[in-house]
C-alpha cells in the first residue's frame, strides 16, 4: 500500500512546538509521507522553533506583514494553500489548536474535500469572544475536521456533546509535554544575560507572560500593578517578564515596569531557553494557554491571568489557579503561594493532567488506524 500522504500546516510558535513531535513521529515511520507547510503567521518566533526541532518546511508562504489584519491572514492562507492542495492532493491535512492559520487551513482543505486531522481538539470556553479569535477558530476547525485528537478527557466530552462521532475522536494527551520533555536538558547555559543573571541570583523567580487581546488596556495595567506590589512585598523575589512583541503590550509594560528594581523586561526567549527558565522558576503568571500545560509538567504552579480558560483540567487538578486580571486578586494569590509552603506544595505536587510524553505516538497510531494500517491506540490517562 502507498504511504499515507500528510500535509502538516502551521504558522505560529505554539503550533510549531506542539506539532514538532508529530512531525518527528511521522517522519520516522515508513507508513507515512509527510510534507510541512508553514504560513509564517509569526515569522521570527516560528523560525526559532523550526531550528530547535530541525524542521525544514516543504512550503513556506511567508505571510507575516506588519499590521496585518485577521482577514489578511485568512485570505493569504486560502490563496496559497488552495492551489497547493489541488496540486498535491494529500490524504489528510493536519492542523493544530486554535490559530487563524488552523482555521484557514482547515477551511482550504474542506473546499478541496481533503480530510482534516485536528490536534488539540475540543477545547472550549463557550464564550465566542473570549479568547478572541481563538475560541471560534477552534470551534470552526472542529466543525470542519474529520478526525479529532483530543488532549484530555474533558476535551473529548466537549466534542461528544457537539455530536462528533466517538470513533473519530482519539484521546492522546497533549504533544506540548512531548516537546517539553524532549527539550529539557540536565545542564543548560542561558544566552540572555538578564535571564542568566536572574537565574543565578538565588532569588525566587516569577516568570510572567501576557499577550491576550481581551487583556489589552486596563486589564494589563492591573496585572502589572500587581507585579509592582509583589516585588515591594518580597525582597527575595525577582520577576522575569518575557514581553510580547505586540506594541500594545510593550507600550504598557515599559511605561509601568521599566527600570523597576528586580523586574526584568526581556525579549521573548527562544523555546529551549524558555523551557529551562520555566524549570528554574518558582511561580508562573500568564494569560497563555500553552503555559497552563507546560508549567505543571515541571511542577510549577500557574496563576492564570484570564477571566475564562479553555483548559479547566489544570484548575480541577490544582496545578493552575484562575485569578483573572484584578490587581488585588493576583496579588493575594501570589502572596499566599509565596508565604505558605503547604499551599505552594499542594499546587506544585498536583498531578499534571495534560500529558505523559507519548501523545505524538498516539496521534500517529490514530492516523494509521483510520487508514487501515493498525489497531486503534489506547487512550491517554492522566
C-alpha positions in Angstrom: 0.0 0.0 0.0 1.2 3.5 -0.8 2.3 5.7 2.2 -0.3 7.9 3.8 0.4 11.4 2.4 0.1 14.0 5.1 0.4 17.8 4.9 1.0 19.5 8.3 0.1 23.2 8.2 1.1 25.6 11.0 2.2 29.2 11.4 2.9 30.3 14.9 5.4 29.4 17.6 3.0 27.5 19.8 1.7 25.5 16.8 5.2 24.6 15.8 6.2 23.5 19.3 3.2 21.2 19.6 3.3 19.9 16.0 7.0 19.2 16.1 6.8 15.8 18.0 4.1 14.7 15.5 6.3 15.7 12.5 9.2 13.7 14.0 6.9 10.7 14.7 5.5 10.7 11.2 8.9 11.2 9.5 10.3 8.2 11.4 7.5 5.8 10.1 7.6 4.3 6.6 3.8 4.2 6.6 3.7 8.0 6.2 4.9 10.5 3.7 4.9 14.0 5.3 5.2 17.4 3.9 5.2 20.6 6.0 3.7 24.0 5.0 4.3 27.0 7.2 2.3 30.2 6.8 4.7 32.2 8.9 1.8 34.0 10.6 4.5 34.7 13.2 7.9 34.8 11.4 10.8 35.1 13.8 9.3 33.1 16.7 8.3 30.3 14.2 11.7 30.1 12.6 13.4 29.7 16.0 11.3 26.7 16.9 11.9 25.2 13.4 15.6 25.3 14.1 15.3 23.8 17.6 13.4 20.8 16.2 15.3 20.6 12.9 12.2 21.0 10.8 12.8 22.1 7.2 9.4 23.1 5.7 8.5 21.9 2.3 6.5 25.1 1.6 6.8 28.5 3.2 4.1 31.0 2.5 5.9 33.8 4.4 2.7 35.7 5.1 3.9 37.8 8.1 3.3 41.5 7.5 3.4 44.4 10.0 0.0 45.4 11.0 -1.8 42.6 9.1 -5.4 42.0 10.0 -7.1 38.7 10.7 -8.8 39.0 7.3 -5.4 39.4 5.6 -4.1 36.2 7.2 -7.1 34.2 6.2 -7.2 35.3 2.6 -3.4 34.9 2.3 -3.6 31.3 3.5 -6.5 30.4 1.3 -4.8 31.9 -1.8 -1.6 30.0 -1.1 -2.9 26.7 0.3 -5.8 26.1 -2.1 -3.7 25.6 -5.3 -1.1 23.6 -3.3 -3.9 21.2 -2.2 -5.2 21.0 -5.7 -1.7 20.0 -7.0 -0.6 17.6 -4.3 -3.9 16.0 -3.1 -2.7 14.8 0.3 -4.7 12.1 2.1 -5.0 14.3 5.2 -4.2 17.9 6.3 -3.0 18.2 9.9 -3.7 21.4 11.9 -3.2 22.3 15.5 -5.1 24.2 18.1 -6.8 27.5 17.6 -5.0 30.0 15.5 -6.1 31.8 12.4 -3.7 29.5 10.4 -5.5 26.5 11.9 -9.0 27.7 10.9 -8.0 28.9 7.4 -6.0 25.7 6.6 -9.0 23.6 7.7 -11.3 25.7 5.5 -9.0 25.4 2.5 -8.8 21.6 2.9 -12.6 21.4 3.2 -13.1 23.3 0.0 -10.8 20.7 -1.7 -12.6 17.8 0.1 -9.3 16.8 1.8 -9.9 15.3 5.3 -8.6 17.3 8.3 -7.0 15.9 11.4 -7.3 18.5 14.3 -4.7 18.2 17.0 -5.5 19.7 20.4 -9.2 19.4 19.5 -12.2 20.0 21.8 -11.0 22.9 24.0 -13.9 25.3 24.8 -14.7 28.3 26.9 -18.2 28.6 25.4 -17.7 32.4 25.0 -17.2 33.2 21.4 -15.3 36.4 22.1 -13.1 35.1 24.9 -10.4 34.3 23.9 -10.7 36.2 20.6 -10.4 35.0 18.0 -9.2 31.6 19.3 -12.5 30.3 20.6 -14.2 30.5 17.2 -11.0 29.4 15.4 -11.1 26.0 17.3 -14.9 25.7 17.1 -15.0 26.2 13.4 -12.0 24.0 12.8 -13.8 21.3 14.9 -16.8 21.6 12.6 -14.6 21.2 9.5 -12.4 18.3 10.8 -12.8 14.6 10.1 -10.6 13.3 13.0 -10.2 14.9 16.4 -7.1 14.3 18.5 -8.3 15.4 22.0 -5.7 16.1 24.6 -7.9 15.4 27.7 -11.0 13.6 28.7 -12.7 16.9 29.1 -11.9 17.9 25.6 -13.3 14.6 24.3 -16.5 15.2 26.3 -16.9 18.6 24.7 -16.7 17.0 21.3 -19.2 14.3 22.2 -21.6 17.0 23.4 -21.3 18.5 19.9 -22.3 15.2 18.4 -18.9 14.3 17.0 -18.7 10.5 16.2 -16.8 8.8 19.1 -14.9 6.7 16.5 -13.5 9.9 15.1 -12.1 11.1 18.4 -8.7 10.0 19.8 -7.7 10.8 23.4 -4.0 11.4 23.1 -2.7 13.8 25.8 -1.0 17.0 24.7 2.0 17.0 22.5 3.4 20.0 24.3 4.5 17.7 27.1 6.4 15.5 24.5 8.2 18.6 23.2 9.0 19.9 26.7 10.5 16.6 27.9 12.5 16.2 24.7 13.9 19.8 25.1 14.8 19.8 28.8 18.5 19.1 29.3 20.3 18.4 32.6 22.7 21.3 32.0 22.0 24.5 30.2 23.7 27.9 29.8 21.3 30.8 29.3 22.1 33.0 26.3 20.2 36.1 27.5 22.3 38.0 30.0 19.3 39.2 32.0 17.8 35.8 32.3 21.1 34.2 33.3 21.6 36.9 36.0 18.1 36.3 37.3 18.5 32.5 37.5 21.9 32.9 39.2 20.6 35.5 41.7 19.3 32.9 44.1 16.0 34.7 44.4 12.6 33.1 43.8 11.7 33.7 40.1 8.3 34.8 39.0 8.0 34.2 35.2 5.4 36.4 33.5 3.9 36.4 30.0 0.9 38.4 28.7 -0.5 38.8 25.2 -4.2 38.1 25.0 -6.2 40.6 23.0 -9.0 40.6 25.6 -6.4 41.8 28.2 -5.2 44.8 26.2 -5.6 48.1 28.0 -6.8 48.3 31.6 -6.5 44.6 32.4 -2.8 44.6 31.5 -2.4 47.7 33.7 -4.0 45.9 36.6 -1.8 42.9 36.1 1.4 44.9 36.0 0.4 46.9 39.1 0.2 43.5 40.9 3.8 42.8 39.9 4.9 46.1 41.4 3.2 45.2 44.7 4.8 41.8 44.8 8.4 43.0 44.3 7.8 45.6 47.0 6.4 42.9 49.4 9.1 40.3 48.9 12.8 41.2 48.7 13.7 37.7 47.7 11.6 37.7 44.6 12.6 38.6 41.1 10.3 39.0 38.1 11.4 37.8 34.6 8.8 39.2 32.2 9.1 37.9 28.6 7.5 40.9 26.9 5.4 40.0 23.8 6.4 41.7 20.5 3.0 43.3 20.1 3.4 47.1 20.5 0.2 47.4 22.6 1.6 45.0 25.2 5.1 46.5 25.1 3.9 50.1 25.5 2.0 49.4 28.7 4.7 47.1 30.1 7.6 49.5 29.6 5.5 52.5 30.8 4.7 50.8 34.1 7.6 48.5 34.8 10.7 49.7 33.0 13.5 50.5 35.4 11.8 48.9 38.5 14.3 47.0 40.6 14.0 43.2 40.4 11.7 43.4 37.4 13.5 42.3 34.3 11.8 43.0 31.0 13.3 40.6 28.5 12.7 39.8 24.8 10.7 36.6 24.3 13.3 33.8 24.8 13.8 31.1 22.3 11.9 27.9 23.1 14.8 26.0 24.6 15.8 29.0 26.7 12.2 29.4 27.9 11.8 25.8 28.9 14.9 26.0 31.1 13.7 29.3 32.5 10.4 27.6 33.5 12.4 24.8 35.1 14.2 27.4 37.2 11.1 29.4 38.2 9.1 29.3 41.4 5.8 30.6 40.1 4.3 31.4 36.6 1.8 34.2 36.0 0.4 34.1 32.5 -2.6 34.5 30.2 -1.1 31.9 27.8 -2.9 28.7 27.1 0.1 26.6 26.4 1.9 27.6 29.7 -1.1 26.2 31.6 0.0 22.8 30.2 3.8 23.2 30.2 4.5 24.6 33.7 2.6 21.9 35.6 4.7 19.3 33.8 7.7 20.8 35.6 5.8 21.1 39.0 5.4 24.9 38.7 2.2 26.5 40.0 0.4 28.7 37.5 -1.7 31.8 38.1 -4.0 32.2 35.1 -4.4 35.9 34.3 -7.7 35.4 32.5 -11.4 35.6 33.2 -12.1 32.3 31.3 -10.0 29.3 30.3 -10.5 26.5 27.8 -8.2 24.4 30.0 -10.3 23.6 33.1 -8.4 20.4 33.8 -5.5 22.3 35.3 -7.8 24.2 37.6 -9.6 21.0 38.6 -6.3 19.2 39.2 -4.9 22.1 41.3 -1.9 22.8 39.1 -3.4 26.1 38.0 -5.4 28.8 39.7 -7.6 31.2 37.6 -7.2 34.6 39.3 -8.4 37.0 36.5 -7.0 40.4 36.0 -7.8 42.3 39.1 -4.7 43.6 40.9 -5.9 42.6 44.4 -6.8 39.0 43.3 -3.5 38.4 41.6 -1.5 39.9 44.5 -3.4 37.9 47.1 -3.0 34.6 45.3 0.7 35.1 44.7 1.3 36.2 48.3 -0.4 33.1 49.6 1.8 30.8 47.5 5.0 32.7 48.3 4.3 32.8 52.0 2.7 29.4 52.7 4.8 26.4 51.9 1.9 23.9 52.3 -0.2 25.9 49.8 2.6 26.0 47.4 3.4 22.3 47.7 -0.3 21.4 47.0 -0.1 23.1 43.6 3.5 22.1 42.8 2.9 18.4 43.6 -0.5 18.1 41.9 -0.7 15.6 39.0 -0.3 17.2 35.6 -3.5 16.3 33.7 -2.2 17.2 30.2 0.2 14.6 29.1 2.8 11.8 29.6 5.2 12.4 26.7 3.6 9.9 24.4 0.9 12.0 22.7 2.6 12.1 19.3 2.8 8.3 19.2 -1.0 8.2 19.8 -1.6 10.7 17.1 0.5 8.7 14.6 -1.2 5.4 15.6 -4.6 7.1 15.3 -3.9 8.2 11.8 -2.6 4.7 10.9 -5.8 3.2 12.3 -8.2 5.4 10.3 -6.3 4.4 7.1 -6.5 0.7 8.0 -2.8 0.3 8.9 -3.0 -0.5 12.6 -5.2 -1.0 15.7 -6.8 1.8 17.5 -4.4 3.3 20.0 -5.2 3.2 23.7 -6.4 6.4 25.4 -4.2 8.7 27.4 -5.0 8.5 31.1 -3.8 11.3 33.4 
